[in-house]
Amino acid sequence: MPAFVLAAVLIGCGGAPVEDDPYGKWRAVLTVTGGDLPFGLELARKDGRDVAFLINGPERVEVTDVVIDGDRIALGMPGYPHRLEARLEDGQLRGAVVFVTPGGESRALRLVAERGVEWRFFPEPEANPPDFSGRWALTFRDPGTGTERTGIAELSQQGHVVTGTVLRESGDDRYLAGEVRGDAVFLSRFDGGSARLYVARLDEQGELEGRYGPYELSGRRDPDAALRDVTTLTELKPDAGRPSFSLPDVDGRIVSLDDERFRDKVVILTIGGTWCPNCHDEAAFLRDFLPSRRAQGLEVVQLMFEYTEDFASASASVRDFVDKFAIDYPVLVAGSYGAGSVQEVLPEIETFYAYPTMLVLDREGRIRHTHTGFSGPATGKHYDEFQREFAELIDGLLAGS
């Protein structure tokens, strides 16, 4: 068994409960490559409706697409095409989380949940656990090609409880939560969009080593660890001009950057997909950022590249995404996810690195700024710094600088 195992699957009330009553808190476990992935699940009533919450550390993701019919429970993941389907059997919830994967195919992960269990990985806390807190420089290596990529783990520890995230150039791993056991730290997350399971052990030198899915992984504490500048990863063609496209929204209405509403405006053009968890964090940010600057001439347009080429299916997923965040700017169905898809719509881009990616256009339609990936609220001070710097950039462009 490797020293470090990470399994990643992307494909994503009151009163005492009784045996045939599903309401309350559950310890849910997904069976993934590498082991059991636990997360918190709560079923409740809110404003006269059934709701659910997916719990990972400080985050509680509310699920409103909930059907409780006798012993059958079905949850539609908010803004994602994935579903949780289970039945109440002998006091347990048993079923699966069904992920939609590229090409529109499905993959089911076995789910079992126990009622009223508060611990995440282990029922008894570890006495005198080793300290995993701090900033870790990580290297992921593909043993087949020798290609390496870097990441940064930022962990906080209180006793045996550990929370944190992993930052990558494409974005962060969102909220991870877990515990220390022996010389290992166990971390997991299921937030409706994707699932993560980390099991990391310290070697005699105090470093991490092992695997991340098919990749070899090593890690060492480094308070100065840094990733590449995300404003340089998306490369534009030397002669890149003003982007121009005409694409349908979820109702089939064609929207173009040549439309009157975008004339003489600063435009944030963001490239994403409903399947992308970091795109969800970015959408929440843009939804809140736009209103205070719309009157000064700011617009946002989102291009969505989905797992399917079928417009009806893709637009249904995008509509759920729009509804989840109450988005009032154009969100367009741009095509299907795949190599070269973005450049077909935006030939100004030479190298596309990751979803999401933002292009910021000045009032003349020139691309003045690119930002690859999105590291959201789980990254703490990094998210605060991004918000401050991005506001300065946009306010400068709105002022004509």
Order of alpha helices (4+ residues) and beta strands (2+ residues): beta-beta-beta-beta-beta-beta-beta-beta-beta-beta-beta-beta-beta-beta-beta-beta-beta-beta-beta-beta-beta-beta-beta-alpha-alpha-beta-alpha-beta-alpha-beta-beta-beta-alpha
